[in-house]
Amino acid sequence: MKTKVVKVIIVDDHPLVLSGFEFILANSTEITLRGSFTSSHDALDFLSAEFVDIVLMDINLPGINGIDTTEIIKKKYDNIHVIAISNLNEQSIAKRMLSVGASGYLLKNVSAEELINAIKDVMDDQVVLSKEMDLVLKNKKDPVPAISQREREVLALMSKGYTTPKIAELMFISPLTVESHRRNLLQKFAVSNSASLIHKATQMKFI
């Protein structure tokens, strides 16, 4: 690992989790905690003014979720590493987090030693995973669907309860095109109806 002190922030809306991670990092001479935030908006505001090396990012956050926030951070600040910290040991979510540029995925029951070592490894450009997540990701089931921006827009509007004609009107496309996107989404998420589509897409953090 590089010899400099690693600057870290934590983004998590659970006070007990924040306190636990703050305590772990406070006892490391190689890491300095620059801030703890309970929302993505506050963290992004901080990053617009201050540089850090690593962001420890929860998945379920108020407002913008951790996956979308990670995507924003990586597009704006490619030299900042993001490590997911989550209670969710689901393959699809971990894969999505890694696909948007996260450098690791740790479960919140990670030990102090594992967390410190993960931060060091990420600074050496390694991808880090909790042991349990490593096993989960080696399971080939539950692939993450690859959807287009248009399909994502249709999905978001469907989740708000809009009808096909209304979605067509809002997106300036024909109802037939909306239905085509809808059929593609059903196929990609391997579901048979819109309700199941919205449920699965929400679980996988596409919505």
C-alpha positions as CSV (number, residue, x, y, z in Angstrom):
1,M,0.0,0.0,0.0
2,K,1.0,3.6,-0.6
3,T,2.6,5.1,2.5
4,K,0.3,8.1,2.7
5,V,-2.5,8.2,5.3
6,V,-5.7,7.1,3.6
7,K,-8.6,9.6,3.8
8,V,-12.0,7.9,4.2
9,I,-15.6,8.9,4.6
10,I,-18.6,6.8,5.6
11,V,-22.1,7.0,4.1
12,D,-24.7,5.1,6.1
13,D,-28.0,6.2,7.7
14,H,-27.8,3.8,10.7
15,P,-26.2,5.5,13.7
16,L,-25.0,2.2,15.3
17,V,-23.2,1.3,12.0
18,L,-21.6,4.7,11.8
19,S,-20.4,4.5,15.4
20,G,-19.0,1.0,14.9
21,F,-17.0,1.9,11.7
22,E,-15.9,5.3,13.2
23,F,-14.5,3.4,16.2
24,I,-12.6,0.9,14.0
25,L,-11.1,3.7,11.8
26,A,-10.2,5.9,14.8
27,N,-7.9,3.1,16.0
28,S,-5.9,3.0,12.8
29,T,-2.8,5.2,12.4
30,E,-2.8,4.6,8.6
31,I,-6.4,5.9,8.0
32,T,-8.1,9.2,8.8
33,L,-11.8,9.5,8.9
34,R,-12.8,12.8,7.2
35,G,-16.5,12.6,7.7
36,S,-19.6,10.5,8.3
37,F,-22.8,11.1,6.4
38,T,-26.4,9.8,6.6
39,S,-27.4,10.7,3.1
40,S,-25.9,10.6,-0.4
41,H,-26.7,14.3,-0.9
42,D,-24.5,15.4,2.1
43,A,-21.7,13.1,1.0
44,L,-21.7,14.4,-2.6
45,D,-21.7,18.0,-1.3
46,F,-18.7,17.2,0.8
47,L,-16.9,15.5,-2.1
48,S,-17.5,18.6,-4.3
49,A,-15.2,20.5,-1.9
50,E,-12.9,17.9,-0.3
51,F,-10.9,15.0,-1.7
52,V,-10.9,11.6,-0.1
53,D,-9.3,8.3,-1.2
54,I,-12.1,5.9,-0.2
55,V,-15.9,6.1,0.4
56,L,-17.5,3.4,2.5
57,M,-21.0,3.3,1.0
58,D,-24.2,1.7,2.2
59,I,-26.7,0.5,-0.4
60,N,-30.0,1.5,1.2
61,L,-29.9,5.2,1.7
62,P,-32.6,7.9,1.8
63,G,-32.9,9.8,-1.5
64,I,-30.3,8.4,-3.9
65,N,-29.4,4.8,-3.2
66,G,-25.8,3.7,-2.8
67,I,-25.5,2.1,-6.2
68,D,-26.6,5.3,-8.0
69,T,-24.4,7.4,-5.7
70,T,-21.4,5.2,-6.5
71,E,-22.1,5.7,-10.2
72,I,-22.2,9.4,-9.8
73,I,-18.9,9.4,-7.7
74,K,-17.1,7.3,-10.2
75,K,-18.1,9.4,-13.2
76,K,-17.1,12.7,-11.5
77,Y,-14.1,11.5,-9.4
78,D,-12.6,8.4,-11.0
79,N,-9.6,8.4,-8.6
80,I,-11.9,7.9,-5.5
81,H,-12.5,4.3,-4.6
82,V,-15.9,3.1,-3.3
83,I,-16.4,0.1,-1.1
84,A,-19.9,-1.1,-0.5
85,I,-20.8,-1.9,3.2
86,S,-24.2,-3.7,3.3
87,N,-26.4,-6.2,5.1
88,L,-27.5,-7.4,1.7
89,N,-25.7,-10.6,0.6
90,E,-27.6,-10.8,-2.7
91,Q,-25.6,-11.6,-5.9
92,S,-27.6,-9.2,-8.1
93,I,-27.0,-6.2,-5.9
94,A,-23.3,-6.9,-5.4
95,K,-22.8,-7.3,-9.1
96,R,-24.6,-4.1,-9.8
97,M,-22.5,-2.3,-7.3
98,L,-19.3,-3.6,-8.8
99,S,-20.6,-2.9,-12.3
100,V,-20.9,0.8,-11.6
101,G,-17.3,1.0,-10.4
102,A,-17.2,-0.1,-6.7
103,S,-13.9,-1.6,-5.7
104,G,-15.4,-3.9,-3.2
105,Y,-18.4,-5.3,-1.3
106,L,-18.2,-5.9,2.4
107,L,-21.0,-7.1,4.7
108,K,-21.5,-5.1,7.8
109,N,-20.5,-7.9,10.1
110,V,-16.9,-7.5,8.8
111,S,-14.3,-7.5,11.5
112,A,-12.0,-4.6,12.3
113,E,-9.0,-6.4,10.8
114,E,-10.9,-7.3,7.6
115,L,-12.1,-3.7,7.1
116,I,-8.6,-2.2,7.6
117,N,-7.1,-4.8,5.3
118,A,-9.8,-4.2,2.7
119,I,-9.1,-0.4,2.7
120,K,-5.3,-1.1,2.2
121,D,-6.0,-3.6,-0.6
122,V,-8.3,-1.2,-2.4
123,M,-5.6,1.4,-2.2
124,D,-3.4,-1.1,-4.1
125,D,-6.1,-1.3,-6.8
126,Q,-7.4,-4.7,-5.6
127,V,-11.1,-5.6,-5.6
128,V,-12.2,-6.8,-2.1
129,L,-15.1,-9.0,-1.1
130,S,-16.3,-10.4,2.2
131,K,-15.8,-14.2,2.3
132,E,-19.5,-14.7,2.2
133,M,-19.9,-12.4,-0.8
134,D,-17.1,-14.1,-2.6
135,L,-19.0,-17.4,-2.4
136,V,-22.3,-15.7,-3.4
137,L,-20.7,-14.1,-6.5
138,K,-19.2,-17.5,-7.6
139,N,-22.7,-18.8,-7.9
140,K,-23.6,-18.3,-11.6
141,K,-27.4,-17.9,-10.9
142,D,-29.3,-14.6,-10.8
143,P,-27.5,-12.6,-13.6
144,V,-27.9,-8.8,-13.6
145,P,-30.0,-7.7,-16.6
146,A,-28.3,-5.2,-19.0
147,I,-30.9,-2.6,-19.8
148,S,-30.8,0.4,-22.1
149,Q,-31.4,4.0,-20.9
150,R,-34.8,4.0,-22.7
151,E,-35.7,0.8,-20.9
152,R,-34.6,2.3,-17.6
153,E,-36.8,5.3,-18.3
154,V,-39.8,3.1,-19.1
155,L,-39.2,1.1,-16.0
156,A,-39.1,4.1,-13.8
157,L,-42.4,5.4,-15.2
158,M,-44.0,2.0,-14.9
159,S,-43.0,2.0,-11.2
160,K,-44.9,5.2,-10.7
161,G,-48.1,3.6,-12.1
162,Y,-48.2,5.3,-15.4
163,T,-50.1,3.6,-18.3
164,T,-48.6,2.8,-21.6
165,P,-50.3,5.9,-23.4
166,K,-49.1,8.2,-20.6
167,I,-45.5,6.8,-20.8
168,A,-45.6,7.3,-24.5
169,E,-46.8,10.9,-24.1
170,L,-44.1,11.7,-21.5
171,M,-41.3,10.1,-23.5
172,F,-42.4,11.4,-26.9
173,I,-42.6,7.9,-28.3
174,S,-45.4,5.7,-29.6
175,P,-47.4,3.3,-27.4
176,L,-46.2,0.5,-29.6
177,T,-42.6,1.4,-28.7
178,V,-43.4,1.5,-25.0
179,E,-44.9,-1.9,-25.3
180,S,-41.8,-3.2,-27.1
181,H,-39.6,-1.8,-24.2
182,R,-42.0,-3.4,-21.7
183,R,-41.8,-6.8,-23.4
184,N,-38.0,-6.6,-23.5
185,L,-37.9,-5.7,-19.8
186,L,-40.1,-8.7,-18.9
187,Q,-37.8,-11.0,-20.8
188,K,-34.6,-9.5,-19.4
189,F,-35.8,-9.8,-15.8
190,A,-37.3,-13.2,-16.4
191,V,-40.8,-12.3,-15.2
192,S,-44.3,-12.7,-16.6
193,N,-46.1,-9.5,-15.6
194,S,-45.6,-5.8,-14.7
195,A,-46.1,-6.3,-11.0
196,S,-43.4,-8.9,-10.8
197,L,-41.1,-6.8,-13.0
198,I,-41.4,-3.8,-10.6
199,H,-40.9,-6.0,-7.6
200,K,-37.8,-7.6,-9.0
201,A,-36.4,-4.4,-10.4
202,T,-36.9,-2.7,-7.0
203,Q,-35.1,-5.6,-5.2
204,M,-32.2,-5.3,-7.6
205,K,-32.0,-1.5,-7.1
206,F,-32.9,-0.6,-10.7
207,I,-35.7,1.6,-9.2
